């Protein structure tokens, strides 16, 4: 299930990625999947992907890279939303990373 949910975070459809983030948060919250260092590192690396490609001296936006970056941001959101009543070890760092994306497209 974990692999399937992670694949859906990279879906081309915006709505699928958004609902997947909510689903992942629920799976984390109920304890079916544990938030671990591997997940956090994966999402943080995905969220830092540069979505511009240089072609002939111009910056062009890469849709694939935006999707991957958005999936990383949504994964970090799932980590934060998974613990509404307490603060897990990953929440402060996830919030700091999410702050960097407040102006993303």
Buried (B, 14 or more C-beta within 10 A) or exposed (E): EEEEBBEBBBBEEEEEBBBBBEBBBBBBBEEEBEBEEEBBEBBBEBBEBEBEEEEEEEEEEBEEBBBBBBBBBBBBBBBBBBBEEEEBEBBEEBBEBBEEBEEEE
